[in-house]
Amino acid sequence: MNGAESLVHTLLASGIDTVFANPGTSEMHFVAALDRIPGIKCVLCLDETVVTGAADAYYRVTGRPAATLLHCGPGFANGIANLHNARRARSGVVNIVGDQATYHRPLDAPLTADTEGLAHAISAFTCRSTSSAEVGRDAARAIEAARRYPGQIATLILPADTAWEEGGVVARPAPPAPPEPVPEAAIAAAAALLRNGKPTMLLLGGKAMDEAPLLEAWRITQHAGAKLLLERSPARLPRGRGRVPAERIPYPVDQGIAAFAGIEQLILVNTQNPVSFFAYPGKQGHLEPVGCEIFTLSTPEQDGPAALAALRWDLGAPESAPPDDGRRPAPPGGGVTPEGVAQCLAALMPEDAIIIDEAISYGRGFFPGTRAAPPHDWMMLTGGAIGDGIPLAVGAAVGAPGRRVIALQADGSAMYSVAGLWTQARERLDVTTIILANRKYAILLGELAGVGANPGRTALDMMELSNPVLDWCQLAGGMGVPAAQAGTLEELGALLAESIARKGPFLIELLV
Amino acid sequence: MNGAESLVHTLLASGIDTVFANPGTSEMHFVAALDRIPGIKCVLCLDETVVTGAADAYYRVTGRPAATLLHCGPGFANGIANLHNARRARSGVVNIVGDQATYHRPLDAPLTADTEGLAHAISAFTCRSTSSAEVGRDAARAIEAARRYPGQIATLILPADTAWEEGGVVARPAPPAPPEPVPEAAIAAAAALLRNGKPTMLLLGGKAMDEAPLLEAWRITQHAGAKLLLERSPARLPRGRGRVPAERIPYPVDQGIAAFAGIEQLILVNTQNPVSFFAYPGKQGHLEPVGCEIFTLSTPEQDGPAALAALRWDLGAPESAPPDDGRRPAPPGGGVTPEGVAQCLAALMPEDAIIIDEAISYGRGFFPGTRAAPPHDWMMLTGGAIGDGIPLAVGAAVGAPGRRVIALQADGSAMYSVAGLWTQARERLDVTTIILANRKYAILLGELAGVGANPGRTALDMMELSNPVLDWCQLAGGMGVPAAQAGTLEELGALLAESIARKGPFLIELLV
């Protein structure tokens, strides 16, 4: 058994059966091993940002890491932006990076780069195998790291000779450990804060936004008269009819600060202190009011869900159900507005849909209008590295076959990872992409105004995407994804319904 | 004057007047400064790999660095692969990376990443400004580093508050220093080697492949009965009628080794020891024969061109001219072959064209067939990080207006940076892209065969791009680049001639 074969067997022994791949020469022995050993599904992506974004989404929907297959330092580098988003989503990913043979690396061949430096910059765990006998063990350690609650980026660098040499040994990683329990004293302290009558907020992140803990948090805040808020960009949020109608930290800094106004006690559950996305001259970076007490009930690595259940019990909050969200709206008509798009989604999305939201500036109002939709999961751009919507849709659809994925995709951001449409076509994934074609970097125009600048020609030229116009129907068609344009909400509704009714991908260019 | 304005003035004072940009929020003050201060041309690119590839080509054609404008760690990461190619091309690039404000970075906002770690992994010079007063000085140091002969990657990290705070000071970098001279003893030693009658080869790289030193090297080898060979992938090679007909190190390892067979003395001029691109089981990594003496006449940082002129003088080699290359061929007809494509190019390319060659496996035979073409520059994928052809074409056309750029582009590689076509349309660049549509990763099929594997379904699925077919006319049209398909050499010739006769970009999908 060579090193590559020991790696494949170690992945299989760990239950990892999906590889998102953009292979190169140094990975040929691994590819050959995948050929010989059945059991792993390989999903080819045409660039690495699609690979890593797909792996992120796969973890978000399945809770299990996928492996990625990447080529040397530069190929890994192409995947870093979406690994950044995966890190912020606290997703587990096992990167396998083929690299120069151990004895070839000192020769400084053209593709040789600082693969380890790049890996360290983004990974919680980085390991370079030095012989075929170590590959299985190193892979097991990487898998253990990726699975560490709530999930981590692990990168295994595989020099070509460690893949092709004989002497591979299959390893079996330790099963995932449960999350660290929250001390009883912390739960009691949180209960005391919620009882002392001061204005208090629960801020939830990560696994505390799963359906059960979110409901417990809602019951707690209803009972205690506290506020409930979520992280700005949830990795996966269960929403829709029967679920808790929670809001997120708003992106604009002034609205972000306003969301915490008057709060004197802030209880963090599986999240960090709330901060603005960027700094702005003369504005605070922390969102909570000056003097607000911050209490960490649980870090992202701790068992916030169990702590919330215990806290509700401690407080004696009843097991109430969230309020009825009212009737599911009818499909709207007329001109395209953010509210109209949300209503259209709420009216037409199927049960158990997965919504991918890289709508950026246009999508800030989508939450209120989709409360009465059927139960669904909402997945966001967690790390602000734009260009993960199309890749997330790939990974979500691969990880959750049978569920319709609807990607709300800003046009500027889509261009960073447009090649992912090809993988959607190749794998016949049930993805409806709605391109929100405003033909500009709208968020930057807002930010430029925020710095007090009155944009001139040079600045405008760097924020407008209308010269030439991107023709999304042609782009999608060029990659085998059928597409059509919508200019009204009626047209959007008709195309959305049509795409949901058929198998495979579809793209709607929505002129907004 | 704020820090951003001091940066713009420092760039202008250094003669840097071109910025390839993909800006984000943290760069808004720099964008506002570009608005207020005239003199810098900003070229918007829709992803960062286009930005950095364009800056690489700009340096290759002008000898002057461009600046790049990139957004935080993840945006920089998206540009690393083409910075890797730029590093291997020994191009000077000044990266400006907007980042979190100094006091905001410790808050770990969502987009915060290890920007410095990423920069260090690829840059010869990395600096993070810590106050607005330092920005001008730091920029000058970055420019000095980028210009250091023959060219380097320099990265300036610009926290947002160092851009917006007052107190900026314009700096003026030291003028570029001339290259380090080659000691006379080294020239004498090389002359002695060339006189001792043993089989000898001159291997040229970097600036030693400019027109004048290449001619001197050819005269030396003609006179001394030595062989002449070039680096595998020249950053820029002057070719065509009246120029030296030199060959490069072949990519396939066996052909690479064969190119050095029988050589007992190898003289390096502005290049490194020749090595195979990758290691292969049982094959040597060094290309020169065992026992071959290697003598470094000049490192890439030294003045190899002057050393070659002195060496020719020392040897008494005459100032002969290269042989006539014969008649310029007529446009060919018939089915598409690599030789036919080369002949078509030779027949139709205009005087002083710039050829961008990311043809990968299909283009290995393009050199012999284009010798009798008019004088032109040939620019290659230097670092093996595929996806730089379209970006290189952008940068070459911006840097050399009035010259037709012809990009020979493999289809699989093109998908990594396809968004660059939009910038070609927006800037109305005179670029003809010929997509060599073989609809597979042909090089990987060769590599898989090279490792002795008989590819099965899983492996083939990761190397074939035919399901679905990429429709390049739609992809180009979607980004505003007119396009047409060619299935014969006649059709290729007609479209090539048509595209050369008109202004602006054009794309030919050549079915091969």
Boltz contact constraints between the chains, C-beta under 6 A:
constraints:
  - contact:
      token1: [A, 21]
      token2: [B, 462]
      max_distance: 6.0
  - contact:
      token1: [A, 23]
      token2: [B, 462]
      max_distance: 6.0
  - contact:
      token1: [A, 25]
      token2: [B, 278]
      max_distance: 6.0
  - contact:
      token1: [A, 25]
      token2: [B, 447]
      max_distance: 6.0
  - contact:
      token1: [A, 28]
      token2: [B, 447]
      max_distance: 6.0
  - contact:
      token1: [A, 28]
      token2: [B, 448]
      max_distance: 6.0
  - contact:
      token1: [A, 28]
      token2: [B, 451]
      max_distance: 6.0
  - contact:
      token1: [A, 29]
      token2: [B, 451]
      max_distance: 6.0
  - contact:
      token1: [A, 31]
      token2: [B, 459]
      max_distance: 6.0
  - contact:
      token1: [A, 32]
      token2: [B, 453]
      max_distance: 6.0
  - contact:
      token1: [A, 34]
      token2: [B, 458]
      max_distance: 6.0
  - contact:
      token1: [A, 35]
      token2: [B, 456]
      max_distance: 6.0
  - contact:
      token1: [A, 35]
      token2: [B, 458]
      max_distance: 6.0
  - contact:
      token1: [A, 35]
      token2: [B, 459]
      max_distance: 6.0
  - contact:
      token1: [A, 42]
      token2: [B, 458]
      max_distance: 6.0
  - contact:
      token1: [A, 42]
      token2: [B, 462]
      max_distance: 6.0
  - contact:
      token1: [A, 44]
      token2: [B, 462]
      max_distance: 6.0
  - contact:
      token1: [A, 46]
      token2: [B, 415]
      max_distance: 6.0
  - contact:
      token1: [A, 47]
      token2: [B, 416]
      max_distance: 6.0
  - contact:
      token1: [A, 74]
      token2: [B, 81]
      max_distance: 6.0
  - contact:
      token1: [A, 74]
      token2: [B, 84]
      max_distance: 6.0
  - contact:
      token1: [A, 74]
      token2: [B, 385]
      max_distance: 6.0
  - contact:
      token1: [A, 77]
      token2: [B, 77]
      max_distance: 6.0
  - contact:
      token1: [A, 77]
      token2: [B, 80]
      max_distance: 6.0
  - contact:
      token1: [A, 77]
      token2: [B, 81]
      max_distance: 6.0
  - contact:
      token1: [A, 78]
      token2: [B, 81]
      max_distance: 6.0
  - contact:
      token1: [A, 80]
      token2: [B, 77]
      max_distance: 6.0
  - contact:
      token1: [A, 81]
      token2: [B, 74]
      max_distance: 6.0
  - contact:
      token1: [A, 81]
      token2: [B, 77]
      max_distance: 6.0
  - contact:
      token1: [A, 81]
      token2: [B, 78]
      max_distance: 6.0
  - contact:
      token1: [A, 84]
      token2: [B, 74]
      max_distance: 6.0
  - contact:
      token1: [A, 84]
      token2: [B, 113]
      max_distance: 6.0
  - contact:
      token1: [A, 88]
      token2: [B, 110]
      max_distance: 6.0
  - contact:
      token1: [A, 101]
      token2: [B, 279]
      max_distance: 6.0
  - contact:
      token1: [A, 104]
      token2: [B, 279]
      max_distance: 6.0
  - contact:
      token1: [A, 104]
      token2: [B, 285]
      max_distance: 6.0
  - contact:
      token1: [A, 107]
      token2: [B, 275]
      max_distance: 6.0
  - contact:
      token1: [A, 107]
      token2: [B, 285]
      max_distance: 6.0
  - contact:
      token1: [A, 109]
      token2: [B, 275]
      max_distance: 6.0
  - contact:
      token1: [A, 109]
      token2: [B, 277]
      max_distance: 6.0
  - contact:
      token1: [A, 110]
      token2: [B, 88]
      max_distance: 6.0
  - contact:
      token1: [A, 110]
      token2: [B, 383]
      max_distance: 6.0
  - contact:
      token1: [A, 110]
      token2: [B, 384]
      max_distance: 6.0
  - contact:
      token1: [A, 111]
      token2: [B, 384]
      max_distance: 6.0
  - contact:
      token1: [A, 113]
      token2: [B, 84]
      max_distance: 6.0
  - contact:
      token1: [A, 114]
      token2: [B, 121]
      max_distance: 6.0
  - contact:
      token1: [A, 117]
      token2: [B, 121]
      max_distance: 6.0
  - contact:
      token1: [A, 118]
      token2: [B, 121]
      max_distance: 6.0
  - contact:
      token1: [A, 121]
      token2: [B, 114]
      max_distance: 6.0
  - contact:
      token1: [A, 121]
      token2: [B, 117]
      max_distance: 6.0
  - contact:
      token1: [A, 121]
      token2: [B, 118]
      max_distance: 6.0
  - contact:
      token1: [A, 160]
      token2: [B, 279]
      max_distance: 6.0
  - contact:
      token1: [A, 164]
      token2: [B, 281]
      max_distance: 6.0
  - contact:
      token1: [A, 275]
      token2: [B, 107]
      max_distance: 6.0
  - contact:
      token1: [A, 275]
      token2: [B, 109]
      max_distance: 6.0
  - contact:
      token1: [A, 277]
      token2: [B, 109]
      max_distance: 6.0
  - contact:
      token1: [A, 278]
      token2: [B, 25]
      max_distance: 6.0
  - contact:
      token1: [A, 279]
      token2: [B, 101]
      max_distance: 6.0
  - contact:
      token1: [A, 279]
      token2: [B, 104]
      max_distance: 6.0
  - contact:
      token1: [A, 279]
      token2: [B, 160]
      max_distance: 6.0
  - contact:
      token1: [A, 281]
      token2: [B, 164]
      max_distance: 6.0
  - contact:
      token1: [A, 285]
      token2: [B, 104]
      max_distance: 6.0
  - contact:
      token1: [A, 285]
      token2: [B, 107]
      max_distance: 6.0
  - contact:
      token1: [A, 383]
      token2: [B, 110]
      max_distance: 6.0
  - contact:
      token1: [A, 384]
      token2: [B, 110]
      max_distance: 6.0
  - contact:
      token1: [A, 384]
      token2: [B, 111]
      max_distance: 6.0
  - contact:
      token1: [A, 385]
      token2: [B, 74]
      max_distance: 6.0
  - contact:
      token1: [A, 415]
      token2: [B, 46]
      max_distance: 6.0
  - contact:
      token1: [A, 415]
      token2: [B, 419]
      max_distance: 6.0
  - contact:
      token1: [A, 416]
      token2: [B, 47]
      max_distance: 6.0
  - contact:
      token1: [A, 419]
      token2: [B, 415]
      max_distance: 6.0
  - contact:
      token1: [A, 425]
      token2: [B, 468]
      max_distance: 6.0
  - contact:
      token1: [A, 426]
      token2: [B, 467]
      max_distance: 6.0
  - contact:
      token1: [A, 447]
      token2: [B, 25]
      max_distance: 6.0
  - contact:
      token1: [A, 447]
      token2: [B, 28]
      max_distance: 6.0
  - contact:
      token1: [A, 448]
      token2: [B, 28]
      max_distance: 6.0
  - contact:
      token1: [A, 451]
      token2: [B, 28]
      max_distance: 6.0
  - contact:
      token1: [A, 451]
      token2: [B, 29]
      max_distance: 6.0
  - contact:
      token1: [A, 453]
      token2: [B, 32]
      max_distance: 6.0
  - contact:
      token1: [A, 456]
      token2: [B, 35]
      max_distance: 6.0
  - contact:
      token1: [A, 458]
      token2: [B, 34]
      max_distance: 6.0
  - contact:
      token1: [A, 458]
      token2: [B, 35]
      max_distance: 6.0
  - contact:
      token1: [A, 458]
      token2: [B, 42]
      max_distance: 6.0
  - contact:
      token1: [A, 459]
      token2: [B, 31]
      max_distance: 6.0
  - contact:
      token1: [A, 459]
      token2: [B, 35]
      max_distance: 6.0
  - contact:
      token1: [A, 462]
      token2: [B, 21]
      max_distance: 6.0
  - contact:
      token1: [A, 462]
      token2: [B, 23]
      max_distance: 6.0
  - contact:
      token1: [A, 462]
      token2: [B, 42]
      max_distance: 6.0
  - contact:
      token1: [A, 462]
      token2: [B, 44]
      max_distance: 6.0
  - contact:
      token1: [A, 467]
      token2: [B, 426]
      max_distance: 6.0
  - contact:
      token1: [A, 468]
      token2: [B, 425]
      max_distance: 6.0
  - contact:
      token1: [A, 468]
      token2: [B, 480]
      max_distance: 6.0
  - contact:
      token1: [A, 471]
      token2: [B, 478]
      max_distance: 6.0
  - contact:
      token1: [A, 474]
      token2: [B, 474]
      max_distance: 6.0
  - contact:
      token1: [A, 474]
      token2: [B, 477]
      max_distance: 6.0
  - contact:
      token1: [A, 474]
      token2: [B, 478]
      max_distance: 6.0
  - contact:
      token1: [A, 475]
      token2: [B, 478]
      max_distance: 6.0
  - contact:
      token1: [A, 477]
      token2: [B, 474]
      max_distance: 6.0
  - contact:
      token1: [A, 478]
      token2: [B, 471]
      max_distance: 6.0
  - contact:
      token1: [A, 478]
      token2: [B, 474]
      max_distance: 6.0
  - contact:
      token1: [A, 478]
      token2: [B, 475]
      max_distance: 6.0
  - contact:
      token1: [A, 480]
      token2: [B, 468]
      max_distance: 6.0
